[in-house]
Amino acid sequence: MLRRKTIANNARLLIALAGLALLPSMYMLMTGAALPFILACLLLAGGMISLSMHQRGFFGSATAGQVATLIAAGLVLTITDPHFGDAGMAVALMGPVLAALIAKPAQRRASWIGLAAILTLGAIASIVGMAPVPMAEPSMLFASAFGFLAAFAIVAHSAHRISAAYEVHDKAQLSAYRHLVEHVQDAVLRFSADGAILLASRSSEALFGCPRYHLSGGNLSGRLHVLDRPAFMTAFADANKGGRSRTIEIRMRQDNPHAATSVPRFVWVEMQLSPILDEIAPDGRYEVIALLRDITGRKDAETAMAEARRAAEEASQAKSRFLATIGHELRTPLNAVVGFSEMMTSGIGGELSPTQKEYAGLIHQSGKHLLEVVSMLLDMSRIEAGKFDVLAAPMAPGEIVPSCLAMVETMAAERQVELVAEVEADLPLLTADERLCRQILINLLSNAIKFSHEGGLVSVAIKRQGQSINLSVRDQGIGMAPAALARIGEPFFQVQEGLARKYEGTGLGLSIVKGLVELHGGTLRAMSEIGAGTTITVLLPINGPATKAGETADIVHLHREPLASANPPSWQNEKRKAQ
């Protein structure tokens, strides 16, 4: 917009100057001096053509017309009289100057080419005498002065308009930057090359608790925590002498004139130091800009979090020590109770009456239950502490089913629950801890039997699913609501809680299963419907749990071969009923 207005004003200025010079030049024409009239007509035509082009929207052509008019005027003056060639060249030189101010790059290059042509023609005219007969000196002086004045007026007007625009732009930028510095939340400080504070923003008053004029001219050494001064001096030297940006976290004193005590208060500050590379002192040091942000809240939160983490770790260690001690102290007497009660029921110490045998059996059953609870507590504690070792090795997943079914057969018989197993043929070897896999399956079967109705059915299935082994246990028991299903695997969670619950248990069985599955890098899923039963699915990766990167040496490709004897046992296709 500024360029367009300048082009229009230049055209009007050319027309006005040519109009003023037209009458004197016509008088000189009548006396035999045609050059002033020719020059006035040339400037008038150039101005009118340029204004017309501008009004039609051809701004580039309008600019080119003005530049060409000045160069043409210089050409006329140069070749008319060699004695005034310097004046003509000066007028022609105004053309490239005007182009540099308002024209585009292509027009600037063309203007310099035109100037070179004029200089060449003027030199040739002076040497070989190509110029016409010299005119009277007064008319030549008028023509030269008029041409130079017109060219100078146009160039001066353009330069003034552009200079004024840049001055306004610079003031607007300075005001915007000042507004930004004064209203940004972070405090802004500017240090001289000697380390003195040259500028402090408004936000620095809130950060330091004092008027900013108290900071100007001084330095920050008196406000730094004594332990953080070396870090600040090192970072400032890197920016001041090395020209490198640095970010540090330090403590700085915050004044409070209304405080009742004189004990200083220090706040944590994140300071970003950046050198001003455009301004360098004679000794090679830079001025430095510093952005300061109060991070006391973040530091307090980090301290509280670290303290909470330490307290949680201490509590976890105390819990682990407690469970280990209790486990040892409970197992020793419980083993004696279980052992002696079994001897009593077997009649090793002498025959007992039926009532005594019944009491001894209850003692034996309760002791075994307590041992199982203690074992589950210890297992859960080890899993949470990350101290449960997984001894993964290739194993046949289908071979653990018969032994696991045998271990829960008595429990199923007591509840008259039917057990069914379906194992897919030609299963690949599974890299896993066989003992833990047995524990997973036994816990799932025990849980399914416990929540099954009398005469119900519990089925276990093992098949391959992609790069995993799918182990699922399904029952036709009481089922679970969606809210309870979402909490599967939480320690001590039970579907029926309170004193009125019908089913015994600690709520640790599935949480242990989930922990063991995750140790193998697998996943546990559950689907259930109230009154229709529950299906628990475990997916274990065939290649075993992932190895940590820090413990990995050479990569070994494992080749899984199918079992030589993969014939399923006869019991897999038969239904087994508990007696």
KARAKA-V546760 format. One record per pair of residues at least 6 apart in sequence whose C-alpha atoms are under 8 Angstrom apart, sorted by sequence separation. I is the first residue (numbers start at 0). J is the second residue. D is the distance in Angstrom with one decimal. If there is no record, write none. Layout:
I:J:D + I:J:D
This chain:
27:33:6.9 + 28:34:7.8 + 52:58:6.7 + 77:83:6.6 + 78:84:7.0 + 123:129:7.5 + 124:130:5.6 + 190:196:4.5 + 191:197:6.2 + 204:210:5.3 + 237:243:5.6 + 238:244:5.6 + 279:285:4.8 + 280:286:7.9 + 342:348:6.7 + 343:349:7.5 + 381:387:5.3 + 411:417:7.0 + 451:457:7.8 + 462:468:6.0 + 463:469:5.7 + 486:492:7.4 + 495:501:7.5 + 516:522:6.2 + 527:533:4.2 + 28:35:7.6 + 53:60:7.9 + 76:83:6.9 + 77:84:4.2 + 180:187:6.7 + 189:196:5.8 + 190:197:5.5 + 204:211:5.6 + 237:244:7.3 + 238:245:6.9 + 278:285:6.4 + 279:286:6.9 + 344:351:7.8 + 411:418:7.6 + 461:468:7.1 + 462:469:5.2 + 495:502:7.6 + 516:523:7.0 + 526:533:5.8 + 527:534:6.2 + 27:35:7.3 + 28:36:6.4 + 52:60:6.5 + 53:61:5.5 + 76:84:6.5 + 77:85:7.2 + 98:106:6.7 + 99:107:5.9 + 188:196:6.8 + 189:197:5.4 + 190:198:7.3 + 203:211:6.6 + 220:228:7.1 + 237:245:7.4 + 278:286:6.8 + 343:351:7.5 + 461:469:5.6 + 462:470:6.8 + 525:533:7.2 + 526:534:5.2 + 24:33:7.7 + 27:36:7.6 + 52:61:5.2 + 77:86:7.3 + 98:107:5.2 + 188:197:7.5 + 189:198:5.0 + 254:263:7.2 + 276:285:6.5 + 378:387:7.8 + 448:457:6.8 + 460:469:7.8 + 461:470:4.6 + 513:522:7.7 + 525:534:5.8 + 526:535:6.6 + 25:35:8.0 + 51:61:7.8 + 76:86:7.1 + 77:87:4.5 + 188:198:5.5 + 189:199:6.7 + 201:211:7.1 + 235:245:7.9 + 253:263:7.2 + 254:264:7.1 + 275:285:6.0 + 276:286:7.9 + 447:457:6.7 + 460:470:5.8 + 461:471:6.6 + 513:523:6.3 + 525:535:4.6 + 24:35:5.0 + 25:36:5.9 + 49:60:7.4 + 50:61:6.8 + 76:87:4.5 + 77:88:6.3 + 187:198:7.8 + 188:199:4.7 + 200:211:7.3 + 234:245:5.9 + 252:263:6.5 + 253:264:5.6 + 274:285:5.9 + 275:286:5.4 + 459:470:7.4 + 460:471:5.3 + 483:494:6.3 + 524:535:5.9 + 525:536:6.2 + 24:36:4.6 + 49:61:4.3 + 75:87:7.2 + 76:88:7.9 + 95:107:6.3 + 98:110:7.0 + 187:199:5.9 + 188:200:6.6 + 199:211:5.9 + 234:246:7.6 + 252:264:5.7 + 253:265:5.8 + 274:286:5.8 + 275:287:5.7 + 344:356:5.4 + 459:471:5.7 + 460:472:6.6 + 493:505:7.7 + 523:535:7.2 + 524:536:5.1 + 48:61:7.4 + 49:62:7.0 + 73:86:7.6 + 74:87:6.3 + 186:199:7.5 + 187:200:5.2 + 199:212:7.9 + 234:247:7.4 + 252:265:4.4 + 253:266:6.6 + 274:287:4.4 + 275:288:6.9 + 343:356:7.2 + 444:457:7.7 + 459:472:4.5 + 492:505:7.9 + 493:506:5.3 + 523:536:5.8 + 524:537:6.5 + 73:87:4.1 + 74:88:7.4 + 186:200:5.9 + 251:265:5.2 + 252:266:6.4 + 273:287:5.6 + 274:288:6.2 + 404:418:7.7 + 458:472:5.7 + 459:473:6.5 + 491:505:5.8 + 492:506:4.9 + 523:537:4.7 + 21:36:6.6 + 24:39:7.2 + 49:64:5.5 + 72:87:7.3 + 73:88:5.6 + 95:110:5.0 + 186:201:7.2 + 187:202:7.4 + 188:203:7.9 + 199:214:7.1 + 250:265:5.8 + 251:266:5.5 + 272:287:6.5 + 273:288:5.3 + 344:359:6.0 + 457:472:7.1 + 458:473:5.3 + 479:494:7.1 + 491:506:3.9 + 492:507:7.4 + 522:537:5.9 + 523:538:6.5 + 542:557:7.8 + 48:64:7.1 + 49:65:6.3 + 73:89:7.2 + 94:110:6.4 + 95:111:5.7 + 186:202:4.8 + 187:203:6.8 + 199:215:6.8 + 231:247:7.5 + 250:266:5.4 + 251:267:6.5 + 272:288:5.9 + 273:289:6.4 + 343:359:6.4 + 344:360:6.3 + 457:473:5.7 + 458:474:6.6 + 490:506:6.2 + 491:507:5.3 + 521:537:7.2 + 522:538:5.3 + 73:90:4.9 + 74:91:6.8 + 185:202:6.3 + 186:203:4.6 + 198:215:6.3 + 230:247:7.6 + 250:267:4.5 + 251:268:6.9 + 272:289:4.6 + 457:474:4.5 + 490:507:5.4 + 521:538:5.3 + 522:539:6.9 + 21:39:5.9 + 46:64:7.9 + 72:90:7.0 + 73:91:4.2 + 184:202:6.1 + 185:203:7.7 + 196:214:6.7 + 197:215:5.7 + 231:249:7.5 + 249:267:5.8 + 250:268:5.9 + 271:289:5.4 + 272:290:6.8 + 341:359:7.5 + 456:474:6.0 + 457:475:6.9 + 489:507:7.9 + 521:539:4.5 + 20:39:6.3 + 21:40:7.6 + 45:64:6.3 + 46:65:6.9 + 72:91:6.9 + 73:92:7.9 + 95:114:7.5 + 181:200:5.3 + 182:201:7.2 + 183:202:7.2 + 196:215:5.1 + 197:216:6.1 + 230:249:7.8 + 248:267:6.9 + 249:268:5.5 + 270:289:6.4 + 271:290:5.1 + 340:359:5.4 + 341:360:7.5 + 455:474:7.6 + 456:475:6.1 + 491:510:7.9 + 520:539:6.9 + 521:540:6.1 + 45:65:6.3 + 70:90:7.0 + 71:91:7.2 + 94:114:7.8 + 180:200:6.2 + 181:201:5.3 + 182:202:7.3 + 186:206:7.1 + 195:215:7.6 + 196:216:5.1 + 248:268:5.7 + 249:269:6.6 + 270:290:5.6 + 271:291:6.6 + 340:360:6.9 + 400:420:7.8 + 455:475:6.2 + 489:509:7.8 + 490:510:5.3 + 519:539:6.7 + 520:540:6.8 + 18:39:7.6 + 69:90:6.5 + 70:91:4.3 + 180:201:8.0 + 181:202:7.0 + 195:216:5.4 + 196:217:5.6 + 248:269:4.5 + 249:270:7.5 + 269:290:8.0 + 270:291:4.6 + 455:476:7.3 + 488:509:5.2 + 489:510:5.5 + 516:537:7.3 + 519:540:7.5 + 17:39:5.0 + 69:91:5.7 + 70:92:7.3 + 92:114:6.5 + 195:217:5.3 + 196:218:5.8 + 227:249:5.7 + 247:269:5.9 + 248:270:6.2 + 269:291:5.6 + 270:292:6.6 + 340:362:6.3 + 341:363:6.2 + 487:509:7.1 + 488:510:4.0 + 516:538:8.0 + 17:40:7.0 + 45:68:5.5 + 70:93:7.6 + 91:114:6.2 + 195:218:5.2 + 227:250:6.6 + 246:269:7.1 + 247:270:5.4 + 268:291:6.2 + 269:292:5.2 + 340:363:5.2 + 451:474:6.4 + 452:475:7.2 + 487:510:7.5 + 488:511:7.6 + 516:539:7.1 + 520:543:7.2 + 521:544:7.7 + 69:93:6.7 + 70:94:5.5 + 194:218:6.5 + 246:270:5.6 + 247:271:6.7 + 268:292:5.4 + 269:293:6.5 + 451:475:6.0 + 452:476:5.5 + 488:512:7.7 + 519:543:6.3 + 520:544:4.7 + 17:42:5.8 + 18:43:7.1 + 69:94:5.3 + 224:249:7.6 + 246:271:4.4 + 268:293:4.7 + 269:294:6.4 + 337:362:7.4 + 338:363:7.8 + 397:422:6.2 + 447:472:7.4 + 451:476:3.9 + 452:477:7.4 + 488:513:5.8 + 519:544:4.5 + 520:545:6.5 + 17:43:5.1 + 42:68:6.4 + 68:94:8.0 + 91:117:7.6 + 223:249:7.6 + 224:250:5.4 + 245:271:5.9 + 246:272:6.2 + 267:293:6.0 + 268:294:5.5 + 336:362:7.6 + 337:363:5.1 + 447:473:7.1 + 448:474:7.4 + 450:476:5.4 + 451:477:6.6 + 518:544:7.0 + 519:545:7.8 + 41:68:7.1 + 42:69:7.9 + 67:94:7.0 + 223:250:6.2 + 224:251:5.7 + 244:271:7.3 + 245:272:5.2 + 266:293:7.0 + 267:294:5.4 + 268:295:7.0 + 336:363:7.1 + 337:364:7.9 + 447:474:5.6 + 450:477:6.2 + 14:42:7.0 + 66:94:4.8 + 223:251:4.6 + 224:252:7.1 + 244:272:5.5 + 245:273:6.8 + 266:294:7.7 + 267:295:4.7 + 444:472:6.8 + 13:42:6.2 + 14:43:5.0 + 65:94:7.9 + 66:95:7.1 + 88:117:7.4 + 222:251:5.4 + 223:252:6.3 + 244:273:4.5 + 266:295:5.7 + 337:366:5.4 + 397:426:7.6 + 443:472:6.6 + 447:476:7.5 + 13:43:6.4 + 14:44:7.9 + 42:72:7.6 + 88:118:6.8 + 222:252:5.0 + 243:273:6.9 + 244:274:6.6 + 336:366:6.5 + 337:367:6.5 + 396:426:7.5 + 41:72:7.2 + 66:97:6.7 + 222:253:7.9 + 242:273:7.8 + 243:274:6.7 + 267:298:7.2 + 395:426:7.6 + 13:45:7.6 + 14:46:5.2 + 66:98:6.4 + 242:274:5.5 + 334:366:7.9 + 395:427:7.3 + 396:428:6.9 + 416:448:6.9 + 13:46:5.1 + 14:47:6.6 + 333:366:6.0 + 395:428:5.1 + 396:429:6.3 + 12:46:7.7 + 38:72:6.5 + 238:272:6.5 + 242:276:7.0 + 333:367:8.0 + 394:428:5.4 + 395:429:6.2 + 399:433:7.9 + 403:437:6.6 + 407:441:7.2 + 414:448:7.7 + 10:45:7.8 + 11:46:6.5 + 238:273:6.0 + 239:274:6.3 + 393:428:5.7 + 394:429:5.3 + 406:441:7.7 + 410:445:7.8 + 416:451:7.4 + 10:46:4.5 + 11:47:7.8 + 62:98:7.7 + 238:274:5.2 + 333:369:7.7 + 334:370:8.0 + 393:429:5.4 + 394:430:6.2 + 416:452:7.7 + 426:462:7.0 + 427:463:8.0 + 9:46:7.7 + 10:47:6.8 + 38:75:7.7 + 84:121:6.6 + 235:272:6.9 + 333:370:6.8 + 392:429:7.8 + 393:430:4.3 + 394:431:6.9 + 399:436:8.0 + 403:440:6.9 + 404:441:7.8 + 407:444:7.2 + 411:448:6.2 + 416:453:6.2 + 417:454:6.9 + 419:456:7.5 + 421:458:7.7 + 423:460:7.9 + 426:463:6.7 + 234:272:7.5 + 392:430:5.0 + 393:431:6.5 + 399:437:6.3 + 403:441:5.7 + 407:445:6.6 + 410:448:7.5 + 414:452:7.8 + 415:453:5.6 + 416:454:5.0 + 417:455:6.2 + 418:456:6.1 + 419:457:6.3 + 420:458:5.6 + 421:459:6.3 + 422:460:5.6 + 423:461:6.1 + 487:525:7.7 + 10:49:5.9 + 11:50:7.1 + 62:101:7.4 + 63:102:7.5 + 391:430:5.7 + 392:431:5.4 + 394:433:6.8 + 414:453:5.5 + 415:454:5.0 + 416:455:5.0 + 417:456:4.7 + 418:457:5.1 + 419:458:4.5 + 420:459:4.8 + 421:460:4.7 + 422:461:4.9 + 423:462:5.1 + 429:468:7.6 + 10:50:5.4 + 62:102:6.2 + 70:110:7.9 + 77:117:7.6 + 81:121:7.4 + 330:370:6.6 + 391:431:4.2 + 392:432:6.2 + 400:440:8.0 + 404:444:8.0 + 414:454:7.1 + 415:455:7.3 + 416:456:5.6 + 417:457:6.1 + 418:458:5.8 + 419:459:6.3 + 420:460:5.9 + 421:461:6.5 + 422:462:6.4 + 423:463:7.6 + 224:265:7.5 + 390:431:7.1 + 391:432:4.4 + 392:433:7.7 + 416:457:7.0 + 418:459:8.0 + 484:525:7.1 + 7:49:7.8 + 78:120:7.2 + 389:431:7.7 + 390:432:5.1 + 391:433:7.6 + 484:526:7.6 + 7:50:6.0 + 59:102:7.3 + 63:106:6.7 + 67:110:7.6 + 70:113:7.0 + 74:117:5.7 + 78:121:5.7 + 81:124:7.1 + 240:283:7.0 + 241:284:7.9 + 242:285:6.9 + 330:373:7.6 + 389:432:5.9 + 484:527:7.3 + 59:103:7.7 + 66:110:7.0 + 70:114:6.8 + 73:117:7.7 + 77:121:5.5 + 81:125:5.4 + 207:251:8.0 + 240:284:4.9 + 329:373:7.7 + 207:252:6.9 + 208:253:5.4 + 209:254:6.4 + 239:284:5.5 + 240:285:6.4 + 7:53:6.6 + 78:124:6.2 + 207:253:4.6 + 208:254:4.6 + 209:255:7.8 + 239:285:4.9 + 389:435:7.9 + 481:527:7.8 + 6:53:7.6 + 70:117:7.9 + 74:121:7.8 + 192:239:6.6 + 206:253:6.7 + 207:254:6.0 + 208:255:5.9 + 238:285:7.4 + 239:286:6.4 + 326:373:6.0 + 480:527:7.3 + 239:287:6.3 + 326:374:7.7 + 479:527:5.6 + 480:528:6.6 + 81:130:6.9 + 238:287:6.7 + 478:527:5.5 + 479:528:5.7 + 480:529:6.0 + 3:53:7.8 + 80:130:6.0 + 478:528:5.1 + 479:529:5.0 + 78:129:7.8 + 79:130:5.6 + 80:131:7.1 + 326:377:7.0 + 478:529:4.2 + 479:530:8.0 + 6:58:7.8 + 78:130:5.6 + 79:131:6.2 + 80:132:7.7 + 450:502:7.4 + 477:529:5.9 + 478:530:5.3 + 80:133:5.6 + 449:502:7.4 + 477:530:4.7 + 478:531:5.9 + 479:532:7.7 + 79:133:7.3 + 80:134:7.8 + 322:376:7.4 + 323:377:6.9 + 476:530:6.5 + 477:531:6.5 + 478:532:4.2 + 479:533:7.2 + 3:58:6.9 + 6:61:7.2 + 10:65:7.3 + 322:377:6.5 + 475:530:7.7 + 476:531:6.3 + 477:532:5.6 + 478:533:5.3 + 6:62:6.4 + 9:65:7.9 + 83:139:7.8 + 87:143:7.0 + 90:146:6.5 + 94:150:7.8 + 97:153:7.7 + 101:157:7.5 + 475:531:5.6 + 476:532:4.4 + 477:533:7.9 + 86:143:6.1 + 90:147:5.2 + 93:150:6.1 + 97:154:5.5 + 100:157:6.9 + 475:532:4.0 + 476:533:7.0 + 89:147:7.2 + 93:151:7.0 + 96:154:7.1 + 100:158:6.8 + 322:380:7.4 + 474:532:5.3 + 475:533:6.7 + 473:532:7.3 + 474:533:5.6 + 83:143:7.4 + 87:147:7.9 + 90:150:6.1 + 97:157:7.4 + 473:533:5.8 + 474:534:6.5 + 86:147:7.2 + 90:151:7.9 + 93:154:6.9 + 100:161:7.8 + 319:380:6.2 + 473:534:4.3 + 319:381:7.8 + 446:508:7.4 + 472:534:5.7 + 473:535:6.5 + 471:534:6.8 + 472:535:5.4 + 397:461:7.0 + 471:535:5.5 + 472:536:6.6 + 319:384:7.7 + 396:461:7.8 + 443:508:7.8 + 471:536:4.2 + 76:142:7.8 + 442:508:5.9 + 443:509:7.3 + 470:536:5.7 + 471:537:6.1 + 76:143:6.8 + 442:509:7.2 + 469:536:6.8 + 470:537:5.1 + 469:537:5.9 + 470:538:6.4 + 315:384:7.7 + 443:512:7.7 + 468:537:8.0 + 469:538:4.8 + 442:512:7.1 + 468:538:5.6 + 469:539:6.8 + 467:538:5.9 + 468:539:5.2 + 467:539:5.2 + 468:540:6.4 + 73:146:7.6 + 439:512:5.3 + 467:540:4.2 + 468:541:6.2 + 72:146:6.7 + 438:512:7.8 + 466:540:6.1 + 467:541:5.0 + 466:541:5.8 + 439:515:7.3 + 466:542:7.9 + 439:516:7.8 + 435:515:6.9 + 69:150:6.3 + 451:532:7.9 + 447:533:7.9 + 192:279:7.8 + 206:293:7.1 + 192:280:6.5 + 431:519:6.9 + 192:284:5.6 + 194:286:7.9 + 443:535:7.6 + 192:285:5.2 + 191:285:7.5 + 192:286:4.5 + 6:101:7.7 + 191:286:4.7 + 192:287:7.3 + 5:101:8.0 + 190:286:5.6 + 191:287:6.7 + 189:286:7.3 + 190:287:5.0 + 189:287:5.8 + 190:288:6.3 + 2:101:6.1 + 189:288:4.6 + 190:289:7.8 + 188:288:5.9 + 189:289:6.3 + 187:288:7.2 + 188:289:5.1 + 32:134:6.7 + 187:289:5.8 + 188:290:6.6 + 32:135:7.4 + 35:138:6.9 + 187:290:4.9 + 34:138:7.7 + 35:139:7.6 + 38:142:7.0 + 186:290:5.7 + 187:291:6.4 + 34:139:7.4 + 185:290:6.3 + 186:291:5.0 + 32:138:6.4 + 35:141:7.0 + 185:291:5.6 + 186:292:6.6 + 35:142:4.8 + 185:292:5.1 + 34:142:6.7 + 38:146:7.2 + 184:292:8.0 + 185:293:7.9 + 430:540:7.9 + 27:138:6.9 + 429:540:7.7 + 430:541:5.9 + 429:541:4.9 + 430:542:5.4 + 431:543:5.5 + 428:541:7.2 + 429:542:6.6 + 430:543:4.5 + 431:544:7.5 + 427:541:7.7 + 429:543:7.0 + 430:544:7.9 + 20:145:7.7 + 379:507:7.5 + 382:511:7.8 + 389:518:7.2 + 389:519:7.6 + 376:507:7.6 + 379:510:7.7 + 428:559:6.2 + 375:507:6.7 + 379:511:5.9 + 382:514:6.4 + 427:559:6.5 + 428:560:7.0 + 16:149:6.6 + 372:505:7.4 + 375:508:7.5 + 378:511:7.2 + 382:515:7.6 + 427:560:6.6 + 428:561:6.7 + 427:561:5.3 + 428:562:7.5 + 379:514:7.9 + 426:561:6.7 + 427:562:7.3 + 13:149:6.8 + 375:511:7.5 + 425:561:6.1 + 426:562:7.8 + 425:562:7.0 + 426:565:7.9 + 12:152:8.0 + 13:153:7.5 + 425:565:5.7 + 12:153:7.1 + 424:565:6.3 + 424:566:7.0 + 424:567:6.7 + 9:153:5.7 + 422:567:7.4 + 9:156:7.4 + 9:157:7.5 + 422:571:7.0 + 420:570:7.9 + 421:571:5.8 + 5:156:7.9 + 420:571:5.3 + 421:572:7.1 + 5:157:6.1 + 391:543:6.9 + 419:571:7.3 + 420:572:7.3 + 391:544:7.9 + 419:573:7.3 + 5:160:7.0 + 419:574:5.6 + 418:574:6.7 + 419:575:6.6 + 417:574:7.2 + 418:575:5.6 + 417:575:6.0 + 418:576:6.7 + 1:160:7.9 + 417:576:4.8 + 418:577:7.9 + 1:161:7.7 + 416:576:6.9 + 417:577:6.2 + 415:576:7.3 + 416:577:6.4 + 415:577:5.6 + 1:164:7.8 + 415:578:6.9 + 412:576:7.4 + 413:577:7.4 + 412:577:3.8 + 413:578:7.6 + 411:577:6.0 + 412:578:5.1 + 395:562:7.7 + 409:577:7.4 + 408:577:6.8
